């Protein structure tokens, strides 16, 4: 009975030391050498290298090589992969039998299945599994797979799939199989949002506070910190994807905001210098891509629409004058000055007038680029320089009537055409 009691106590002690490894699905025994698992070899509970995320390889015990997990970052330091960033992925593999294969006999060909993620151009195209002579336990591959996640990846996309086609060198067909690894995308905290835009087009636009085709304006982006903590050293860098708009400084500026307290809205001292093509359509907005960073190295990728308003300036022809004469006279050179008025709701910037005619009796001089300057809403003006000089040949019939076509343009792409009927006595 004494011997039986001792045996029962030993059995209970051994049972207490045994626990289940949730990764492998089989038992390990404390600090003892352990039991033989389905992957082959003698393993312990500490088999997986530090920082390795375990996965379930569907190949199981029937596969010569199994994928046990992966590690983001370097082999020694764990990392995460976020939108706009590249990161290395080290695959953790295990050989089923150390007596079957030599180091480097097996390899994996990686691919990424996601429209928002892709293999970096400098990533290894084939990963070789080494180290089979020294250990049958899980080993990190010597080379990393470099994956890039697109900057504009939506927050709803929380992972991508890395596929590995496993194959034995020189014998691809009989040994080939594929393992898929789901890797999470780490989005930064949803701290920042665009609170609005401040558009200054007074000096190089029509001054209505909206962006129109042909304008150059300064755009300030108001940022709101909707997180729970203050953010230090906040800056913003814009980018453009629309060919109808460009940076006035030719390069994207970096806009500094300094510190933004939780819940606060900040407007920067400097804005983004934007130029819009005069042919830009107003039917669809321009999208501003905004990369916001802070002193801790976090990055938020935002986008904001920037609508284009039709140019609200409108030019009308109010009349004309013939200085020094009551009317035009055949056989004489005479000045004609045309009176323009801005009947719109915004400034017409740098207004010019050109006159043309197609008549054998009539000649025009100084008819191009009659300058009127800026016309504010409701303002009327005559040209500031030379008038259009008109000459009607003396051989023309008495009280000869003819038509001159006036084309008025401004620097913002506005264009107006007026036919004018003149008579020479």
TILUM-309480 format. One line per field, with one value per residue (C-alpha): y, x, z; residue number from 1; residue in one letter. Coordinates in steps of 0.2 Angstrom, whole numbers, plus 5000, padded with zeros to 4 digits. Layout:
BEGIN
yy	(Y,...);
xx	(X,...);
zz	(Z,...);
k	(NUM,...);
r	(a,...);
//
This chain:
BEGIN
yy	(5000,5012,5009,5012,5028,5034,5030,5039,5055,5055,5053,5068,5078,5074,5078,5095,5099,5096,5110,5113,5124,5133,5136,5118,5109,5096,5095,5101,5095,5110,5111,5093,5090,5088,5077,5074,5085,5083,5094,5081,5083,5086,5103,5113,5127,5140,5134,5150,5164,5180,5191,5178,5178,5160,5154,5138,5130,5119,5107,5100,5085,5079,5093,5092,5111,5120,5139,5142,5161,5178,5193,5211,5222,5216,5199,5207,5220,5219,5231,5236,5240,5256,5265,5274,5263,5248,5235,5218,5201,5187,5170,5157,5139,5122,5106,5090,5079,5085,5069,5072,5089,5100,5119,5129,5115,5123,5140,5151,5163,5178,5187,5200,5199,5216,5232,5242,5232,5227,5219,5233,5234,5230,5215,5197,5188,5171,5166,5152,5142,5139,5131,5113,5105,5114,5113,5105,5118,5134,5146,5163,5165,5174,5186,5197,5200,5219,5225,5242,5248,5262,5279,5281,5264,5266,5263,5249,5239,5231,5218,5210,5193,5187,5171,5160,5147,5133,5123,5112,5118,5109,5099,5112,5102,5087,5098,5114,5121,5138,5145,5161,5173,5187,5202,5216,5234,5246,5263,5277,5284,5293,5310,5322,5329,5343,5357,5367,5378,5396,5403,5419,5424,5443,5447,5434,5430,5438,5440,5431,5418,5404,5395,5397,5391,5402,5408,5407,5407,5403,5389,5386,5370,5370,5354,5348,5337,5326,5314,5313,5319,5334,5332,5340,5346,5344,5347,5344,5341,5341,5332,5333,5321,5332,5339,5355,5361,5364,5371,5389,5386,5370,5359,5354,5364,5358,5368,5369,5369,5367,5359,5356,5352,5339,5345,5361,5368,5375,5386,5388,5404,5399,5392,5381,5391,5383,5388,5382,5380,5391,5376,5366,5360,5366,5350,5340,5345,5344,5332,5338,5323,5328,5319,5325,5320,5323,5324,5306,5300,5296,5299,5302,5302,5313,5319,5334,5340,5357,5364,5375,5389,5397,5414,5426,5441,5447,5460,5471,5484,5500,5511,5520,5538,5546,5559,5576,5572,5570,5555,5546,5554,5545,5549,5553,5543,5544,5536,5525,5520,5507,5508,5491,5487,5472,5467,5451,5448,5447,5456,5453,5453,5461,5464,5466,5471,5467,5473,5465,5469,5462,5476,5483,5501,5500,5498,5497,5502,5499,5486,5473,5472,5487,5486,5490,5483,5475,5479,5477,5472,5487,5497,5504,5509,5515,5508,5515,5516,5520,5520,5509,5520,5518,5524,5523,5525,5541,5530,5522,5527,5541,5537,5520,5508,5493,5481,5479,5463,5466,5452,5455,5443,5443,5434,5421,5414,5424,5429,5439,5445,5460,5465,5484,5494,5510,5524,5535,5551);
xx	(5000,5014,5022,5005,5003,5020,5016,4999,5008,5021,5007,4998,5014,5017,4999,5000,5016,5008,4998,4991,5000,4985,4997,5002,4986,4997,5005,5021,5029,5035,5054,5056,5062,5044,5033,5034,5021,5013,5026,5040,5055,5056,5049,5045,5032,5045,5048,5041,5054,5049,5037,5031,5012,5006,4996,4987,4995,4983,4997,4998,5008,5007,5018,5037,5038,5025,5023,5021,5019,5026,5035,5033,5048,5066,5071,5075,5062,5043,5034,5017,5012,5002,4995,5009,5022,5033,5037,5046,5038,5049,5041,5043,5044,5048,5054,5045,5061,5079,5085,5076,5082,5097,5098,5090,5081,5064,5059,5043,5037,5027,5012,5000,4981,4974,4971,4979,4995,5009,5026,5039,5050,5066,5058,5065,5055,5059,5062,5074,5072,5089,5095,5088,5104,5105,5087,5070,5061,5053,5066,5064,5068,5084,5076,5061,5047,5044,5026,5019,5002,4995,4993,4975,4970,4952,4950,4938,4952,4960,4971,4979,4983,5001,5002,5017,5019,5030,5040,5055,5069,5070,5054,5041,5026,5025,5029,5020,5006,5001,4999,4989,4994,4982,4992,4983,4985,4987,4978,4983,4970,4957,4962,4962,4949,4948,4937,4936,4946,4950,4953,4961,4960,4960,4977,4977,4959,4942,4941,4925,4933,4930,4942,4938,4946,4961,4964,4979,4974,4981,4971,4973,4967,4959,4963,4953,4960,4946,4956,4958,4976,4985,4996,5013,5023,5009,5012,5003,5010,4997,4998,4988,4982,4972,4981,4970,4978,4996,5006,5011,5028,5031,5033,5022,5024,5025,5013,5016,5003,5013,5003,4985,4975,4962,4946,4954,4953,4969,4972,4990,4999,5004,4993,4995,4998,4987,4985,4970,4969,4957,4950,4947,4929,4918,4907,4918,4929,4947,4953,4967,4977,4983,4997,4996,5011,5015,5031,5029,5030,5011,5003,4985,4981,4966,4957,4946,4936,4939,4925,4928,4915,4911,4919,4905,4912,4901,4906,4894,4897,4890,4894,4908,4915,4925,4936,4937,4923,4905,4906,4917,4922,4928,4946,4951,4960,4950,4950,4936,4936,4924,4915,4915,4905,4906,4889,4894,4896,4915,4930,4935,4954,4966,4953,4959,4949,4954,4944,4944,4934,4933,4929,4939,4935,4940,4957,4960,4976,4981,4966,4974,4976,4966,4970,4956,4964,4953,4935,4925,4907,4896,4912,4913,4929,4937,4954,4969,4980,4978,4961,4957,4961,4949,4951,4937,4943,4936,4930,4917,4899,4892,4886,4895,4889,4901,4903,4918,4919,4925,4933,4935,4945,4951,4966,4954,4948,4933,4928,4915,4911,4902,4898,4897,4889,4898,4894,4906,4899);
zz	(5000,5004,4987,4978,4988,4982,4964,4965,4972,4958,4945,4952,4952,4934,4929,4938,4928,4911,4902,4885,4872,4863,4848,4845,4852,4861,4879,4885,4901,4912,4911,4905,4887,4882,4872,4853,4844,4827,4819,4823,4834,4853,4857,4873,4877,4873,4855,4846,4846,4855,4847,4834,4831,4829,4815,4811,4796,4787,4781,4799,4802,4784,4778,4777,4781,4791,4795,4813,4813,4808,4816,4810,4812,4813,4820,4837,4838,4836,4825,4817,4799,4796,4781,4772,4779,4774,4786,4786,4789,4795,4793,4807,4800,4806,4798,4801,4800,4802,4793,4777,4770,4770,4774,4760,4752,4755,4749,4749,4736,4744,4737,4744,4741,4744,4734,4748,4751,4740,4741,4741,4726,4736,4745,4742,4729,4737,4755,4758,4774,4782,4799,4797,4802,4819,4825,4821,4832,4824,4816,4809,4791,4788,4775,4778,4766,4764,4763,4760,4765,4754,4763,4758,4765,4773,4792,4787,4780,4795,4788,4772,4767,4764,4754,4754,4740,4749,4737,4738,4726,4710,4713,4713,4707,4719,4734,4731,4743,4749,4766,4769,4784,4789,4795,4804,4799,4813,4810,4821,4834,4825,4833,4819,4808,4796,4803,4788,4775,4775,4757,4754,4736,4738,4730,4716,4714,4713,4732,4736,4748,4736,4724,4706,4689,4685,4703,4714,4732,4750,4758,4777,4784,4801,4811,4826,4839,4843,4854,4873,4874,4868,4853,4852,4836,4824,4806,4789,4772,4757,4741,4725,4712,4701,4686,4686,4702,4707,4721,4718,4726,4715,4730,4744,4759,4777,4788,4806,4820,4836,4850,4849,4865,4866,4858,4852,4834,4826,4811,4805,4802,4785,4771,4756,4740,4726,4708,4698,4679,4670,4661,4678,4678,4692,4692,4703,4718,4720,4733,4745,4753,4770,4780,4798,4809,4827,4837,4843,4825,4823,4806,4801,4783,4779,4763,4761,4746,4739,4728,4713,4711,4694,4692,4698,4689,4674,4662,4651,4638,4644,4629,4620,4618,4604,4613,4604,4592,4591,4580,4568,4552,4536,4531,4549,4563,4578,4596,4602,4621,4627,4644,4653,4669,4681,4684,4694,4713,4713,4707,4689,4689,4676,4663,4645,4629,4611,4595,4578,4562,4544,4533,4518,4522,4541,4549,4568,4578,4596,4596,4606,4625,4631,4649,4662,4678,4692,4691,4707,4708,4701,4695,4678,4669,4653,4647,4657,4641,4623,4615,4600,4585,4570,4552,4540,4522,4514,4499,4510,4507,4518,4535,4533,4546,4551,4566,4578,4588,4606,4616,4635,4646,4664,4672,4680,4663,4661,4643,4636,4618,4612,4594,4592,4578,4573,4560,4551,4543);
k	(1,2,3,4,5,6,7,8,9,10,11,12,13,14,15,16,17,18,19,20,21,22,23,24,25,26,27,28,29,30,31,32,33,34,35,36,37,38,39,40,41,42,43,44,45,46,47,48,49,50,51,52,53,54,55,56,57,58,59,60,61,62,63,64,65,66,67,68,69,70,71,72,73,74,75,76,77,78,79,80,81,82,83,84,85,86,87,88,89,90,91,92,93,94,95,96,97,98,99,100,101,102,103,104,105,106,107,108,109,110,111,112,113,114,115,116,117,118,119,120,121,122,123,124,125,126,127,128,129,130,131,132,133,134,135,136,137,138,139,140,141,142,143,144,145,146,147,148,149,150,151,152,153,154,155,156,157,158,159,160,161,162,163,164,165,166,167,168,169,170,171,172,173,174,175,176,177,178,179,180,181,182,183,184,185,186,187,188,189,190,191,192,193,194,195,196,197,198,199,200,201,202,203,204,205,206,207,208,209,210,211,212,213,214,215,216,217,218,219,220,221,222,223,224,225,226,227,228,229,230,231,232,233,234,235,236,237,238,239,240,241,242,243,244,245,246,247,248,249,250,251,252,253,254,255,256,257,258,259,260,261,262,263,264,265,266,267,268,269,270,271,272,273,274,275,276,277,278,279,280,281,282,283,284,285,286,287,288,289,290,291,292,293,294,295,296,297,298,299,300,301,302,303,304,305,306,307,308,309,310,311,312,313,314,315,316,317,318,319,320,321,322,323,324,325,326,327,328,329,330,331,332,333,334,335,336,337,338,339,340,341,342,343,344,345,346,347,348,349,350,351,352,353,354,355,356,357,358,359,360,361,362,363,364,365,366,367,368,369,370,371,372,373,374,375,376,377,378,379,380,381,382,383,384,385,386,387,388,389,390,391,392,393,394,395,396,397,398,399,400,401,402,403,404,405,406,407,408,409,410,411,412,413,414,415,416,417,418,419,420,421,422,423,424,425);
r	(x,x,x,x,x,x,x,x,x,x,x,x,x,x,x,x,x,x,x,x,x,x,x,x,x,x,x,x,x,x,x,x,x,x,x,x,x,x,x,x,x,x,x,x,x,x,x,x,x,x,x,x,x,x,x,x,x,x,x,x,x,x,x,x,x,x,x,x,x,x,x,x,x,x,x,x,x,x,x,x,x,x,x,x,x,x,x,x,x,x,x,x,x,x,x,x,x,x,x,x,x,x,x,x,x,x,x,x,x,x,x,x,x,x,x,x,x,x,x,x,x,x,x,x,x,x,x,x,x,x,x,x,x,x,x,x,x,x,x,x,x,x,x,x,x,x,x,x,x,x,x,x,x,x,x,x,x,x,x,x,x,x,x,x,x,x,x,x,x,x,x,x,x,x,x,x,x,x,x,x,x,x,x,x,x,x,x,x,x,x,x,x,x,x,x,x,x,x,x,x,x,x,x,x,x,x,x,x,x,x,x,x,x,x,x,x,x,x,x,x,x,x,x,x,x,x,x,x,x,x,x,x,x,x,x,x,x,x,x,x,x,x,x,x,x,x,x,x,x,x,x,x,x,x,x,x,x,x,x,x,x,x,x,x,x,x,x,x,x,x,x,x,x,x,x,x,x,x,x,x,x,x,x,x,x,x,x,x,x,x,x,x,x,x,x,x,x,x,x,x,x,x,x,x,x,x,x,x,x,x,x,x,x,x,x,x,x,x,x,x,x,x,x,x,x,x,x,x,x,x,x,x,x,x,x,x,x,x,x,x,x,x,x,x,x,x,x,x,x,x,x,x,x,x,x,x,x,x,x,x,x,x,x,x,x,x,x,x,x,x,x,x,x,x,x,x,x,x,x,x,x,x,x,x,x,x,x,x,x,x,x,x,x,x,x,x,x,x,x,x,x,x,x,x,x,x,x,x,x,x,x,x,x,x,x,x,x,x,x,x,x,x,x,x,x);
//
